[in-house]
Structure formats: structure tokens, C-alpha cells
Amino acid sequence: MRVLLTGGAGYIGSHIAVVLLDAGHTVIVLDNFANSHPESLQRVQQITGKPVTLINADLADFAATSAALEDVDFDAAIHLAGLKAVGESVEHPTRYYRVNLTATLNLLDIMRAKDVRKLIFSSSATVYGVPQSENASIDEAHPVGVGVTNPYGWSKAWSEQMLRDAQVAWPELEVTLLRYFNPVGAHESGAIGEDPFGKPNNLMPFVAQVAVGRREQLHVFGDTHPTPDGTGVRDYIHVVDVAEGHVAALGHSSPGVQVFNLGSGSGNSVLEVVATYSKVSGRRIPFVIDPPRAGDLGTVIADPGKANRELGWRTKRTLEDACRDSWRWQDQNPDGFRTVRATGT
Ligand code: WQD
């Protein structure tokens, strides 16, 4: 299939591009590089040996994107383009709502005009808000929006609702909502990986930067959560497993709106991640215990059973695989995509 991959130059998007190309799909990336690097697409082409078409445009700008896509045909869209930092969304709510909601609305209008009827949306476990019971795994029947604590999470929940309403108005549209838990790791080549602008918000890239010496120490956000070692427990899913979930969804045709959790179904604490990363990298990961982060939950773990059953997809990689692959990426690219270690060439 010809797939329009919005946000395809980003961390998760670039890994989806690799898996799509390896599966024989044609990939057209739409990205404005607001939170990604053009170099990642060069690496995607190096890894796969296949070309990626790039449309450099801001999906939140309808006129610009419509013009850029006027002569571009595609069979399906995988939509990741948007802003994704929880903390930043609290400080800049209007920007987050404007960008994330407008991008989704613009894509829907462009797809309707082109009669493209399959949309896979990058959603997030954040839409679940507060789990009903602290330690239960979360399935797709869990209510959305109950206790969401930030504009980023609301923008995902409201995007989901916009997609549902658009599908009612256009019954031929097939919508798949993929709710990611905690994507981590990198492609086994070490050529692409997570390279956040500025200080990492998420745990794994921060740990990676401590391991490679870019940061002095990790700040552990609380050790008094109701978990075995007191630190937060999350469902870490290898980013290539996430990418493969998208290829599975692309091949799954079903009318209406389908919702699937992309997670492993098991949890690991912050200290377990630190210990695993230290083991695979051979580096010490100094840390200090800070007070809990506002809005942080103790345990968030997916119930991925629906995706396992209906998509025929399940995670294949472990936390240790993710730490090993993350370290290979970070060690080979200490400063991410900005500078490539001198190789004498
Ligand atoms: C994981 C654990 C922290 C950083 C967020 C978004 C979610 C999704 C994934 C986009 C927690 C602890 C973290 C640090 C720490 N993103 N931690 N020190 O909060 O589960 O989910 O990212 O879709 O929407 O909400 O991920 O990586 O920030 O935190 O101790 O420097 O690591 O307290 O227990 P989170 P995270």
C-alpha cells in the first residue's frame, strides 16, 4: 500500500517507516521537523535500501498541506504528527490544542477530499487518565478521559472523539486508534533512535544520556509509590514492536472505529530500568531520589489481549532488548542526529 506517514521523521515515526518499507509498502512522510531531524529519514533509507518520499509541510497548516499533497496519492494514513511532551503541554495548552487538534482535522478533510478511507491514529495510554484500581492492567473498555491530567492527554482523547464523529459522518472511513503505552529502545542497527530536543521528558532517553555521559545523574521521581520498590512501574514496549503493531493494523480491515492497546502487558519499575540499562551498557547510572512528579501514577500496565487476538500482533522484544538497542543507538550517536561521530570520512 501507499502510506502517508505524518510525523514520520520522529522517533516512533521513523521506526514505523522502516517496518513499512521492509514489509513492501511505499512510504510518503509528511513532517515539518518541529520535533525531529531530516537525518532520521536518510538513516531510514540506509537501513532499508528503499526510498522515502518526503513532504516537508506543517499538517496544522491546511492550505500548505493541501497544496503539498495535491498530486500525491495514497491508500492509507498513519497519523503521528503532533506535539507530545506532557509537561510542555501544561505550560503551553493553546499551542498543544491548536497543533494537535488542527492537524487531525486537516488530515481528515484532506483524506475525505481524496477519498482515502483508512486512518491509523497514534494515540496514547494517557487518554485513560487514572486507572480504576492502582495495579490492574488497562483494557480498551477502560473509560477515556477520566482524570486526564494534562492538555497533551486531552488533545489525544479529543482527537479520538473527532475521529469517531468523522467516521459517523463518513461511514466508509475506517479508523484504528492505537494507544501506545511506553515506547522505548531503538532499531537494532543503532542508526535511528530517540533524540528529544533539549532535556528528555521520558525516562529511557534520560537514562541513555546519563549512560553516555551527556547528563550527570538521573532524577528518580519518587520512591514511595505503591509498587514493589516504591518507584513508578510502566509498561515499556520496544519501539519496533510498536512499529510492527502499525503494519498489523494496516493489514486489518474492519468497518467503523477499532481501538487497540499497544503494550507488553508487563511492568517494570524505574530502578529495574536503571539496573537493566547499566547491565547492558556496562555504565554506572548515578541517580538521586526526588519528590514524585505531579500527576504521576504508581503503576500503568496495558492489557494487550485485544490486539493479540484481533491483530495477530504481540510484543516480541524484552525490556533488556530495548535497553541494549537504545544503548547501541546512544553510544554510536552521543549527540543524536545533530552530529555524526567522525568516522574519518
Ligand atoms: C516513566 C516512569 C516516571 C523521567 C509519558 C506520557 C505518555 C507517553 C509516555 C506520549 C515514571 C519516571 C521519568 C525521569 C523518572 N508519551 N521518571 N525520572 O510518564 O509513563 O508517560 O510518556 O504519548 O503520554 O505521559 O513516561 O518516561 O515520563 O516516566 O523517575 O527523569 O519514569 O515517574 O514512573 P510516563 P515517563
Residues whose N, C-alpha, C, O or C-beta is under 5 A from the ligand:
A	BS01	WQD	K84 V86 S124 T126 F181 N182 N201 N202 L203 M204 F206 H219 V220 F221 G232 V233 R234 V270 D296 L297
